[in-house]
Amino acid sequence: MILEQIGILRDLTFWSILLRMMLAMTLSGILGYEREKRHRPAGFRTYLVVCLGSTLAMMVGLYVAQYTGSGDASRIAAQVISGIGFLGAGTILVTRQNQVKGLTTAAGLWSMACLGLAIGAGFYTGAFVGFAAIWVSIRFLHIVDRHLYSNLVTLYVVFEKNGDVSRFLTFAREKGCVIEHLEMTRIKDSQDKGTISANIVLCFKEKMTYARIVEEYGALEGVVFLEML
């Protein structure tokens, strides 16, 4: 709240504009670099450009409202929030295993736009607090998620026929696994003889390595292909 009370930072002057753009580059660059290290579709440059663009858009809205005496400064911000959805939607993909990928990337781009709007509006406290919250979310919370679901494994398995699925599930239950989720799809070939693909979420009694899962479950009769997602 203190920064917002400083006149040179609150008003649209050369130094405040320069500060806001530099702040947008710094905060978004830090968050973007974290995503870049994880080889996500939207990384350092994408985060930086999105945040800079939304910061500039917010300052344009403030400039128009301040110097023309008409218009609503939030109108441009509203268009940024809705428009960034199209960019985020392009990062969401459905894989051949019927898994949705890219939701966190899309949410990250949207949050970068919001961070840029806060900086552009001179809401420095909100920008810093928002940056800290986003940083914790993408940097540390996946560790908590991994700990909570350490024994939960998602498998993509291709079976020869329906009976092989039942045999697979029976074997898993005998091993003490809990079947958390099962989704099956028939894959047809050119001769109209299809195999069965399934997304299976298993909760193991103990932590299992990928090699051990492949060794025990991939060798079952009727299993054509097995992959841990």
N, C-alpha and C positions, 0 to 999 in steps of 0.2 A: 504493500500500500504506500510505502514511502516514495518509491520511484515514480509512481503516478502523480505525486504532488509536485515534482520538480518541473518547473515551467519549460525548461529547455528540452526535457525529455517528453513532455506531454504535447507540446505544440509541434506542428509540422514545419520544422526548420531543417536546414541542410544537415546539421549535426544529428538531429533526432532521426531523420530518414536514413542517414548513413549507419547510425547505431542499430536501428531496427533491421536493416538488411544484413548487417554483419552478425547480429544476434541470430537471425533466421538461418544464416549459413552455418554458424557454429553449432547450434542445437540440432538442426536437422542433419548436419554432417555427422555428428556423433551417433545419432540413432541410425542413420543410413549405413554407416560403416559397420555397425553391429549386424545389420541384415546382410551386408555384402559378404562378411566373413562366413555366413551360413549359406551362401550361394543362393539367395532368394532372387526371384525375378526382378523385384524392385529393390535396388541397393543404394549406394552412396549418392550417385548423381541424381537418381530419380527422386529420392527423398529431398535432396537439396533444392532441386528445381521446383518441385511441388510447393515446398514451404516458401521459397522466394516468390513464386508467382502469387500465392494467396496473400502473402504479406504486402506485396505491391498492390494487389486488388483492393485490399482493405484500406490502404492509404489513399488510393484513388477515390474510393467512396467517401472517405473523410474530407478529401480535398474538394470534391464536388459539392458536398453538403456545406462546407465551411465558406468557400469562396463564391459560390453562386447564390447562397441563401435559400436554396430550394433543393428538394430531393431528400432521400433517406439514405444515410451512409450504410445501413445494413442491407440494402437491396443487392449490392454487388456481392457482399458476403454470402447472402442466401444463394446466389447463383453459383458461387464457388462450391458451396457445400453440396448442392445437387449435381453440379457438373462433374465433380471429382468422382462421383459414383460410376460414370462411364469409364473412366480410366481404371478404377479399381476392378470393375467387372471384367475387364480384359485380362486380368491376372488370375481369375478363377477358372479352373479346369476340372473336368471330370475324367479320370484316368480309365483305362480299360478294365481296371479292377473295381470300377464303380465307386472310387474314392474321390472326394472333393478336395482339391488342392488349391491353395492360394488365398484362403479366407483371411488369414492373418496378414498377408501382404496387402490385400485390399483394405483391411481395417487400418493398417499402418499408414497407407497413403491418405486415407480419410482423416486420420488423426494429425498427420503432417499439415494438411490443409487447415484444420482447426488451430493448430499451433501457430501457423503463419498468420491467421486472422487475428489471433490474440496479440502477437507481436506488432502487427500492422496497426492495430487499434491503440497501441501503447499500454496494453494491459500486461505489464511486465511481471507482476506477481503471479497472475494466472498462467503466463507463459512458462515461468520457471517451475512452478508447482506441477503444471501439466507435463513439462519435459521430464521431471523427476518420476512422475507416475508412469509415463510411457516407458521410460528407460528401465524401471524396475520390472514392468510387465514383460518386456521382450527379452530382458537380460537374465532375470533370476527366476521368474515364476515357472518357466519350463522345467527348472530343476525340481521345484516342488511337485509339479505335475508328474514328472518322471518318477519321483519317489512314491507318490500316492498310488501310481498305477504300474509299479515296477514288475508285478507279476501278471499284468494284463497284456496279452499279445494278440494282434490281429493278423490272421493268415488268409492269403488268397490261394485257394486250392482248386485244381481242376481234376475232376473224377471221370472215370469211364462211363459210369451209369449211376442211377439213383441209389441202388443198393450199397454202393461203395461209400456213399455219404453216411448212411446209417452205421456201417462198419467203422468208419472213422470216428464218429461221435461216440459210439459205444466204447471204443478203445480209449478215447480221451476221458470219459467218465470213469473207466476202470483205473486210470492213472490218478484219479482224484481231481480232475479238472472240472471247472464249472463253465457251462456253455452260456456265455453272456449274450451273444447275438449270432444269428445265422441268416444269411441272405443268399439265395440260390438263383442262378440264371442258366438257361440252356444255351450252349454255343453250337450252332448248326454249321456243318461243312458243306461242300459242294454236292455231296451225295445225300444230303439231308439226314445224315447220321451225326447227331450231335453229342458232345460231351457236356458235363455239368460243371459249371464254375460256382464257387461259393466263397463268400467273405465270412469267415468264422472268427469270432472274438472269444478267446479262451482265457480263463483265469487259473493260472497254475498255483499249486501249493507252495512252490519254491521258484526262485528265479531261474529261468532257462536260457541257455545260450542258443544262438541261431543254429550253430552246428549240431547241437544236441536235438533240437526240434526237427531239423532236416533228417537226421539219422533215425530218429524214432518214428516220426509221423510220415516222412517222405517215402519210407520203405514199405508202407502199408499197401496191401493189395488194392488195386484200382486207382491209386493216386498217380496221375499223369504229371502233374506239376504242382510245386508248393513254393510259396514265397511269403516271407514275413514283411508286412507293410509297416 
